[in-house]
Amino acid sequence: MYLFPRMLDQYQIQLTRMLEAEQYGEAKRLLQFLLSCKGEDERHYEEWESLLSWLDMAFPEYRVPGEEDAMNPAEQEADEQAIREDLLNPAEQDEGYVKQVLYIMKHHPMIDQQILALERAVFIRATEVDDIITQWLTEASDVHPIVQFKALQCLRKRGATGRLVMDRLGEQVELEIEATPLAMDDFPQPVNRILERVESITEADDPSLPHFARELWKDSLQFLYGTTAYTWMLRDDEETVDCYAGALHQTLLITVYGTVNDDDIRDTYGITEALRFRYEQACRTLRQVAVVPQPGDEDPEP
């Protein structure tokens, strides 16, 4: 299980509040959850382990709820979701809180903070929030594509329905709120086949690569959702799977390692000369998501 990076500060704040309120059992539960996550800085794990050991010695009477039973992965995921919802849904939601969340959603310069505000907005009880988010999506011209997608997810989770006409990557698209995917399994099967192809090939080379491939593909789908490039991915034929799987693998290696042998990628995925142009288009599309340099991107000589 990997920790949501933008949630780390929130977990740390919640942990401090638990300790201040002498909620030692809950603090131990949160620490054990944090220690079960992957991908964090080693110093964080050392701090969490040290604090958990101190709590065990100083307050042995405060048992972690369910401590005697090891949680399976599904229970761990549900536990993570419960902790996140507690953080995102405060009991007090006065007018100032609502205005602050919506202001951050619209104006914060950091995408992670905008997304976090949208996750909070899911739980806001004020009914006017749906209209505010809808108007922002349809009228604002400078919203990051992934933030746009998260806003659509927010509206769906809030129970909103209907169609929105909005600008995405320079295209005017019409999207149904209730059709917005909430998880990877909600996306059409053709795009999931692309990921499955890459996962099956990369896991033999590096066990960590399938995870990074999944994250990159998720970002790509959210970035491109509803656009012409996304529609191309939905063609349920082997050539499309080959081209986009090869493009995803190439972009993944450049993102993780900084280099790639493109001949090897094309051989692996059966990219013939007849498919070369489609493959290179797919590579260019995915590289704009990963924000990695593309061959020939240098400014031309005047």
Salt bridges, closest charged atoms under 4 A:
GLU40 OE1 - HIS44 ND1 3.86
ASP41 OD2 - ARG43 NE 3.89
ASP56 OD1 - LYS28 NZ 2.98
GLU68 OE1 - ARG63 NH1 2.92
ASP79 OD1 - ARG29 NH2 2.47
GLU95 OE2 - LYS99 NZ 3.10
GLU119 OE2 - ARG6 NH2 2.75
GLU119 OE1 - ARG84 NH2 3.05
ASP130 OD1 - ARG158 NE 2.49
GLU174 OE2 - ARG163 NH1 3.62
GLU176 OE2 - ARG163 NH2 2.81
GLU199 OE2 - ARG214 NE 2.80
GLU215 OE1 - LYS218 NZ 3.48
ASP236 OD1 - ARG193 NH1 2.65
ASP237 OD1 - ARG278 NH2 4.00
GLU238 OE2 - ARG193 NH2 2.38
ASP242 OD1 - ARG197 NH1 2.55
ASP262 OD2 - ARG266 NE 3.09
ASP263 OD1 - ARG266 NH2 2.35
GLU273 OE2 - ARG276 NH1 3.21
GLU280 OE2 - ARG276 NE 2.94
ASP297 OD1 - ARG284 NH1 3.49
